[in-house]
Amino acid sequence: QSMDSTLHYIHNDSDLSTNSSFSPEEERKSKVQDVVPQALLDQYLSMTDPSRAQTVDTEIAKHCAYSLPGVALTLGRQNWHCLKDTYETLASDMQWKVRRTLAFSIHELAVILGDQLTAGDLVPVFNGFLKDLDEVRIGVLKHLHDFLKLLHVDKRREYLYQLQEFLVTDNSRNWRFRAELAEQLILLLDLYSARDIYDYLRPIAFSLCADKVSSVRWISYKLVSEMVKKLYMAPTPTFVVDLMNELVEKFCRCHKWSGRQTFVFICQTISEDDCLPMDQFA
């Protein structure tokens, strides 16, 4: 009862103070809601103030970023306007730890906000994270499938051209980045057409199969076998035939023993996972 009366008081108070959309209080009005006490939300939003970070706690922006999806869930998508500016401020924070925290949770926020708000407000931030430091990009990469599946098909296809960029990292020794890319590509096979898989995902998969690190290669064999399975089930049989011919040409007839070994391992994975009927395999 106490909480209800507080909310009622705050809601009425905010209505009184912001009844004119042209008043000087217009910006404050955009931050007003009636889900939690307004003073509590104002306190949270003030955490992104740079002066607080310098005088109170240097980690305060990171904590704010960590809590943001929970705050968004509590307020509901109808009150996203209260958080939008704060989110954009945090997404462009100078500290990579703050941006990294947001990158790891952007897929959760997309679920909370729904299609339209995600397309308008989260996709630009997502695109920025794709070009960020590896420490930030890994957050996006680990949940790439979770985020892309929430987008409309046309919007999703735009990212096919950018997947190749994940092969390039600030540090070439960062093999876990490439291993995560292979894991995500396995999941992404369900989101794209046979032609898109053949045109865009196949070259990346072949590149990963020739990686210097064995852990990356083993996940990539699984990726290629799942690709074979997906293309075999597609209405157009030419894609899977072309893919298998290329596997023979690129790996089976490779002048390096490692390439020929790769072919054997891919064949092993295809047969173990029943990706093809045996007559087709033969």
N, C-alpha and C positions, 0 to 999 in steps of 0.2 A: 504493500500500500504506500509506503514511504517513497519507494522508487517511482511508482505510478504518478504520485502527486508531484514529484520532482520533474518528471518528464513533461507532465501537463503544464507545469509552471514555465519550464524552459521553452516548450513549444509555443505557448501563448506569448511569452516574452519576445521570442524571435519573430513571431508574426507581427507584433506591434512595432518592433524596431525596423522591420524591413518591408513595410507594406507598399512602398513605392519602388519600382524597379529602376527608377532613374535617380534614386537618392545616393548620397556618398557612401552609404552602407552596402552598395550593390555587391561589391566583392565579398564582403562578409556574408551576405545572403547566400552566395554560392557555396558557402561552407556550412550552412545551417541544416540540421536534420533533427529528427525526433526519436531516434533509436536509442542513443546513449546520452547521458548528460552532456550538453554542449561544451561545458567547461573542460570536460575530460578530453573531448575531441580536439578542442583548441590547444590544450596542453600537448597532445600528441603531435599535432601539425607544426607546433612551434619548435619541435626537436630538430627540424632541418635548418634552423637559423644558424648560419656560420659562427656567429658570436658565441652561441652555446657550445659548439664543438670545441672552441678555443678555450672557453673558461670553465665549462662544466665537465665534459668528458669527450675525448677525441673519438671514442668508439660509438658515440650516441647515434650518429647517422646510420651506422651498420645495424645497431639494435632496432632502429626505426624501420629500416629496410626489411629486416628479418620478420618483423611483426605485421608488415603491411598487408599481406594476403589475409591474415586473421581479422584485421580491422575491416578490410573490404568485405569479407564474408559476413561479419557482424552487421555492418551498415546496409548491406544488400546492394545490388547493381543500380537500384534507383537513386542511391546516394553517392555513386561513384564521382559525381561532380565535386564532392567535398575533398576527395583524395587525389584527383587527377593532377593538379599542380604540384603537390608534394611528391607524387610518383615521378613526374618528369624531372623535378629537381634532383631527386635521389639517383635517377638513371643517368644523369650527367655529372654526378659527384666526382670530385678529383680523385678520391680514394678508390682504387680498383676493387678493394674488398667490398665496398658498398655496392658497386655495379655487379660484382660477382654474385652477391647475395640475391639481388633481384633477378639475375639471369637464371639462377637455379629454381626460381619459383614462378617465372613468368607463365609457364604452362598451367599452373594452378590458378593463377589470377585470370587467365583466359576462360577457364571453366566457370568461374564465379561471374565474370562480366558478360559472357555470351557473345554471339557472332558479331553483332554490329559494333559494340564498344571495342571488341578485340581488334577488328579490322581498322577502326578509326584511331584508337589510342595506343594499342599495344604493338601492332605490327611495325610502326616507325621505330619504337624503342628496340624491338626484336632485331630489326635490320641494323641498328646501331651496334648492338651487342655482337653481331656476326663479324663486324670489322674491328672489334676491340682486341685487347690482349688475350693471349691463350688462356690465362687464368679466368677470364670472363667468358670467352667463347665456349669453354668446356661445359659451363652451366647450361648454355643453350643447346650444345650438342647432345648432352646426356638425355635431354627431354625433347629432342627434335621431332620425333614421331608424335609425342603427346601434344605438341603445339600445332604441328602442320595438319593433323587430322581434324582440328577444330576449324580450319579455314575452308572457305569455299574452293571448289575444284580449280577454278581459274587462278585464284590467288596462290593456291598451293603449287601450281605448275611453274610459277615464276621462280620458285626456289630451286628448281632442277638445275638452272644455270649456275647456281652458287655452290652446289654441293662439292664441286671440284675443288673449291677454295679450301675446304677442310683438310685436303692433303698437304697443304702448306702450313707449317707452324713456325713460331718464333725460334724454337729449338728443335732441330731435326731429331734429337735423341728422345723427344717426347713421344715414344711409340704408343703409350696408352691412349693418346688422342686418336691415333689411326685405328687402334683396336676398337675404341668406342664408336668411331665412324662406321666400321664394318658391322658392329652390332645394330646400330640404328638403321643402316641400309637394309638389313634383313627385315626389320619391322616396316620400313617404308615401301617394300615391294607390294604390300596390300593397298597402298594409296594411289598407285600410278598404273597407267595402262601398259600393255605389252610393248607398244612402240616406245613409250617414254623410258621403260626399263632398259630396252635394248639400246636406245640412242644415248641415254645419259648415265644410267647406273652401271651398265656393263663395263665401260672404259675404267671407271673408278674401281670396280671389283677386280679387274685384271691387274690394275696397278697395285692394289693391296695384296694380291696373290704373290707378287714378286717382291714384297717388302723384305727388308733385311732382318726383321725380328720375327722369330718363329711363332710367337703368340698371336701376332697380327695375321700371319699367313694362315694359321689354323682356323681362325674365325672367318677368314676370307674364303676358305674352301667351302665352309658351310653356306656362306653368302652365295657363291656361284651355284652350289647344288640347289638351293632354294630358288634361285633365278631360273635354272633349268626347269624345275618343277612348275613354276609360275607360267613360264613361256610355253611349256608343253600343253598346259590346260587352256591357253589362250585360243580364241577362235581361229587366228591366223597361224598356221604351222611353220611358216617360213622363218619366223624369229628364232624358234628353238633349233631348227636345222642349221641356220647360219651361226648361232652361238656354239653349237657342238663342233661344227667345222672349224670355227676359229680356235676352240680349245685344242683341237688336234694340231692345227697349224702352228699355234703360238707356243704351246707347251710340249705336246707329244714329240714334235719334230724339232724342238729347240736344240741348238748346238751345245748348250750348257746342260750338265747333268741335273742341276737344281731345277731347271725348267721341266725336264722329263719326270723328275720326282714329283713335282707339283701336279702334273697330269695324273699320276698314279693316285695321289692323295685325293684329288677331286673325284676321280672315278670311284674310289672307295666310299667317299661321302655320298655320292649319288646313289650307289647301290645299297648302302646301309639305310638310307632314309627313304628308299623306294620312290625316288623322284621321277623315274622313268619306268615304263614296262620293259621287261628284260629283252624283248625282241628289238625294241627301239634302242636300248642301251648297246646291244650287240652290233 
